[in-house]
Each structure stands twice: as structure tokens, then as C-alpha cells.
Amino acid sequence: MELGLYHTCFLDWPIDRLFSWMQAHNFRVAELHGGPKYRHISWPEVADGRDREVRLLAERHGIEICDIMYGPLNFLSPEAHVRREAQNYAMMLLRAASRLGVPSVSVFTGRDPALSLEQNLVALPDALAPVLDVAERVGVKLALENCPMAHEWPWVYNVAVSPALWREIFRRLPTPYLGLTLDPSHLVWQGIDYISAVKEFAGRIVLAQAKDTEVMPEILRDEGIFLHHFWRHRIPGQGQVDWKRYIAALVEAGYHGPLVLEHEDPFYQGTDQAVETGVLLSQQYLSPYLSLDLGWRSREPRDAGATRT
């Protein structure tokens, strides 16, 4: 299993600088941010075949792109134009991924905050149907990331946040082109058993992420859950995730992808040097658990008959 890097912690860096740094520090797998906040890639141009620089730079530096991630697309917005914009953007990213040979695009579901979770789930199949049609046509999976975004207000970005909700989503949307980007850190502070989640949803895990969470009982006892001060993201090894058990569960479940580091630790922020230190400490901590090569690079190619657009 290889350790990859989700590059939002270096969002100001041009793609050449990012890939050069990754190559120098033995990161060979990248998850790229697919939103307009990253100004160094025009994803519409990639999707249309007008920009080939990303693929050329990745090849030059020996980097494989495993996923394109853009969360804040509200497929369940009460406003029709917002739903259409989300669908169109996700479909554009799926086409861009196909151009680059990237196997998946990760998103949140969105949410209508005026409706209950159950009502949002009822609306989800129709909201994702056109996106999943494109996913199947281009041979790229759509993956739902499990960050609740509950520390922001309003809670509009995601309902795919727990095993109970995943179970219902996949019952309503059984297509093999829909899966999960699994981040254990968000399960920890919700009190969810992330090992059981890996075992139950092994066949749906498109991408496994590496981010830790520290839960602070003294704050929880005083403030409760709603202020969201009782937990914070940490680098692996400085929170409550048992990385040996988590990685072992992924291996046992037959997961063949990379483990992608997402760095959001507030103690290693503010300067490039601080972020680099946090990323490299994470790499140092996780490396002993990643010695088993499960053949991600040699896995069977996607259906050769899938249409490319």
C-alpha cells in the first residue's frame, strides 16, 4: 500500500512545484483538488482536452493521480439552478478524470437544510442520476466523502456521513459507479466504529484517506457536541485513530488503493515549513504500516470498452 498526498495543504503551489516536492520526498500518488480555489489547473480545459500539462508533469515526476476531490457541490439544494450547477461541475470533473486516466472523483452530496436527513435521502437518486450516467459512460467512479461539514453553518454539504446513511444510499443507488472516499477522522469524533465500517463497506471503498482526530473529553464534558470544540484534526499518531488496526482492516478487506494523507493539523500550519514538517512527520509515522504492496499499480484496467469524452 502506498502513501499518497491530497494537495490542499499546498494549495498555493503550482503543480510543477507540487510534483517536484512529492518526487523529492518519495510521494508517488496524488489526490488533486478539483475546485476553482486551486488556480493552477483549469479543470474545464482538462475536461475538454485543451490542457495536457497536468498529465505531462505527472509523468515527468513519476506521480500517479488517484482521485480528483471537490466537496462543496450541493446536489440537494432547494434551488434548481444550484443543483444543475453541481451536476454540471461534477460531470466536468468526471470527464477531466477520464482524460487523465484517473479512476475516481470525490464529492459531498450536498443537503437541503430545510429537510430532514430522510427527506434528503429520498431526493438523492434523482439528484445524482445524470452524474452517475456520465460516470458510467466515461468509466470513472463517483465517490462520496464522509466529512459531515458540521463545524460550518448551515450544514448543507453532506448527508453521506455514517454507515447507517451509506447503507441507505447504496440501497437506493446500487450502481457500481458509486462508492466511498473513507476518512476515519470524521468517524472518530462521531463515535462511529471505523473498523466495522471498513469491513462492512469494503466493496464500496474507492479511496482511503489518512487524517487523525483528537477528541478532548474535558471540553466535551463542559460544552457538549454542538460547538464542535471537543475535537480537532491531527497528524496520524497524535489522535485517536488506531492506524495499525485501520490499515490492517483495509488490507484484510481487499482494498487495493493508496492511503492518501490529508493534512489539516492546526499545529502544523501557517508556513510552508510548518506544513511540510506535518506532512513528513505523518509519512514517517505511517510508513512502517504500509510495507505490504497490494498491487495498486498493477490492478486490472477499467473496462476497455468504456467511452472516453
C-alpha positions, -999 to 999 in steps of 0.1 A, spaced: 0 0 0 14 34 -10 11 66 9 -4 94 -12 -10 131 -6 -41 152 -10 -26 185 -20 -49 211 -4 -22 217 22 -1 231 -6 -29 249 -24 -7 279 -34 19 259 -51 19 255 -89 15 219 -100 51 216 -111 64 226 -77 40 202 -60 50 172 -81 87 181 -77 84 182 -39 64 150 -39 90 133 -60 118 145 -38 101 132 -7 90 98 -21 53 105 -25 42 89 -58 5 92 -56 -15 124 -56 -52 133 -49 -58 167 -65 -83 194 -55 -108 199 -82 -123 232 -72 -117 267 -86 -98 276 -54 -68 259 -69 -59 284 -96 -31 265 -112 -53 240 -130 -82 248 -153 -103 217 -149 -127 227 -177 -97 229 -201 -85 195 -189 -120 180 -194 -121 194 -230 -87 181 -238 -72 216 -242 -48 213 -213 -24 183 -212 2 199 -188 -11 181 -157 -6 146 -173 28 155 -187 41 169 -154 28 138 -135 45 115 -160 77 136 -158 78 133 -120 66 98 -117 33 108 -100 1 89 -103 -31 108 -98 -56 86 -79 -85 110 -74 -99 145 -80 -117 159 -50 -142 188 -48 -166 187 -19 -189 218 -18 -213 208 -46 -249 209 -34 -267 182 -54 -296 185 -29 -300 223 -29 -336 236 -28 -327 259 -57 -328 242 -91 -300 262 -106 -277 253 -78 -284 216 -83 -278 219 -120 -245 238 -114 -234 210 -90 -243 183 -116 -226 201 -144 -194 207 -124 -192 170 -112 -198 158 -148 -170 181 -160 -146 166 -133 -155 131 -144 -146 140 -180 -113 155 -168 -105 124 -147 -112 103 -178 -88 125 -198 -61 120 -172 -67 83 -166 -78 90 -130 -102 63 -116 -124 84 -94 -139 118 -85 -148 125 -49 -176 149 -38 -201 155 -10 -238 150 -15 -250 185 -5 -281 189 16 -313 208 18 -311 222 54 -348 227 55 -355 190 51 -348 160 73 -320 136 65 -346 111 54 -362 136 30 -327 144 16 -321 107 10 -353 104 -9 -342 131 -33 -306 119 -37 -311 93 -65 -327 118 -89 -301 144 -80 -271 121 -88 -287 102 -117 -273 124 -145 -239 125 -129 -237 87 -125 -248 83 -161 -217 102 -171 -195 83 -146 -206 50 -163 -201 64 -198 -165 76 -191 -156 47 -168 -148 69 -137 -163 62 -103 -180 89 -82 -170 86 -46 -188 102 -16 -165 116 10 -178 113 46 -170 147 61 -202 160 78 -191 197 75 -210 201 107 -184 226 120 -198 250 94 -232 266 92 -256 259 77 -250 221 74 -256 220 37 -228 200 22 -232 163 31 -255 135 42 -232 106 34 -216 107 68 -222 74 86 -226 37 80 -264 39 85 -267 66 59 -243 49 35 -264 17 38 -295 36 27 -277 55 -1 -263 23 -17 -297 6 -13 -312 35 -33 -283 37 -57 -269 2 -63 -247 12 -93 -211 0 -91 -200 35 -103 -208 50 -68 -185 44 -39 -169 60 -8 -139 81 0 -133 69 35 -118 93 61 -117 77 95 -111 110 113 -147 121 109 -160 88 122 -139 91 154 -155 123 167 -190 110 158 -183 79 180 -186 55 150 -166 23 148 -144 29 118 -130 -7 117 -165 -22 114 -173 4 87 -143 -7 67 -154 -44 70 -190 -37 60 -183 -13 31 -151 -29 18 -165 -33 -17 -176 3 -18 -143 20 -7 -129 37 -37 -102 57 -18 -89 55 18 -77 87 34 -53 93 63 -62 120 88 -64 117 126 -87 133 151 -80 142 187 -111 141 210 -108 162 241 -130 148 269 -126 178 292 -141 202 266 -168 177 257 -179 174 293 -182 212 296 -195 222 261 -212 191 247 -211 184 210 -228 213 193 -200 239 195 -176 214 178 -147 225 200 -142 190 216 -124 176 186 -97 187 162 -78 172 133 -43 160 139 -15 143 120 -16 105 122 -3 92 156 -14 123 175 -51 114 177 -74 85 184 -72 65 152 -55 32 156 -36 32 123 -23 -3 126 -58 -17 130 -73 6 103 -47 -3 77 -49 -40 86 -87 -38 82 -82 -23 47 -57 -49 37 -79 -78 51 -109 -63 33 -91 -65 0 -86 -27 -6 -61 -22 -34 -57 16 -34 -34 40 -18 -37 56 16 -40 93 9 -28 118 36 -50 148 41 -31 173 63 -53 197 84 -35 196 117 -37 232 132 -3 227 150 15 224 116 0 253 97 8 289 89 40 285 68 52 261 41 79 248 65 53 240 92 31 222 67 60 203 52 70 192 87 35 179 95 33 160 62 68 145 66 61 135 103 29 118 90 48 99 64 74 88 90 47 76 113 26 57 88 54 42 67 60 11 90 24 1 85 25 3 47 50 -23 38 26 -47 21 23 -39 -16 -12 -48 -27 -5 -42 -64 -25 -9 -68 -3 -1 -98 -9 -35 -114 -47 -38 -108 -69 -47 -137 -76 -17 -160 -110 -3 -163 -133 -17 -189 -116 -11 -222 -149 -5 -239 -158 25 -217 -163 56 -238 -139 85 -233 -152 120 -238 
